[in-house]
Amino acid sequence: MSPEISTQIRHGALIITFVTLSALLLYYATNSHRFSSGSFSSYFFPPDLNHSSAPDSSQELEQILKKASTVNKTVILTSLNDAWATPGSIIDMFLKSFKLGDGTHKLLDHLVIVALDQKAYNRCRIVHKHCYALVTEDVDFQHEAFFMTPNYSKLVWRKIDFLRTVLELGYNFVFTDSDIMWFRDPFPRFFPDADFQISCDNFLGRPEDLNNSPNSGFTYVKSNNRTIAFYKFWYSSRDTYPGLHDQDVFNKIKFDPFISEIGLKIRFLDTANFGGLCEPSRDLNVVCTMHVNCCIGMQRKLADLKIMLQDWRAFTSLPSDLKNQSIVSWRVPHTCRELNFNVAVLLTGDESRSSGGDERFKGLMVTFVLSPDLNCRRGKGNKLPTSLDSSSAARETIGEAVVGDAIERWLGEEKVIYSGYIRE
């Protein structure tokens, strides 16, 4: 081979190498941008949890939804974090209700558990076959998110944004909190012509009445242009009403003219069929689901969930002729019953930052919005009004309160300055 030809071959090899390296660099740069762009970073955990090789999350989500969906592209979705995923915890009660319910066991084939952290995802893979890992940058969802705390707000808004994605992929869904027990197939109770259906804390009697008090822990939504537009509007409205969670914002926007403009048909579900501890389903012959709402703290929820499952078993063991005689009724709320708690509060202005300046209360204060029917009594030595008859007044006077399991440690304390009802 002549020196001239050899030189040409080496030059050609260098050019090919340069072009190949350039293409590889461009590929990695493009994919790096794809996985890091956006305010939320979501991806699917592969079995070995090797994030660097994670496939495109939307494709992975679509594959899971396709496997879980019914013939008419409907899925059941619930979310799960580590706090509710431990053995014997909320998720076990949730899945058990499907197995004990009337015609609900088959619905597990269509359930997708959306894990919010790595431990929840690992646990999901042990107890269920359809698991999707949804991770949000800079947010830790591993611990229990008490109602109206900052993590709770982030969690529910992430949920709304995720559900919009499911609708855009063309899937109808039932979203259910995992502290809801499924006792009967709910689909025959849904309105066939409604776009968006939601459960209630309090049902006023008419499903089309916008004054019903909704609970966003259970919704049935059909995928169409109206619902996609609505979920975008709902999510963007968090900026219009800062500090409110998804349910309170829904209560605002359900009256907005935009709902009529897009032609969205909203229906509220009767608590006779879709009940909860706020307003229990009284007739076990027609109940579909029961929600452990109006209850603070996982241990209280677990206690009442267990009682609820016992009551259902007692009902289903009755002979057919006795079931209509209301021999068995719910014994809940029990542990979750409204209690007159002594609570430490964070005062406004120049008042003490805790009850009597007690060092033990530091670090236990979390943001909490008190119930509209709060009725507080004046304690010794404080300068607060003798009563508060609205949640707005409570928010102005009481900035924060110890909630959840922390309350139990201060029951009966001499130093606390307020007594009152606290509800979720």
Secondary structure by P-SEA (a helix, b strand, c coil): ccaaaaaaaaaaaaaaaaaaaaaaaaaaaaaaaaaccccbbbbbbcccccccccccaaaaaaaaaaacccccbbbbbbbbcccccccccaaaaaaaaaaaccccccccccbbbbbccaaaaaaaaacccbbbbbbbcccccccccccccaaaaaaaaaaaaaaaaaaaabbbbbbbcccccccccccccccccccccccccccccccccccccccccbbbbbbcaaaaaaaaaaaacccccccccaaaaaaaacccccccccbbbbbbbbcccccccccccccccccccccccccccaaaaaaaaaaaaaaaaaaaaccccccccccccccccccccccccbbbbbbcccccccccccccccccbbbbbbcccbbbbbccccccccccccaaaaaacccccccccccccccccccccbbbbbcc
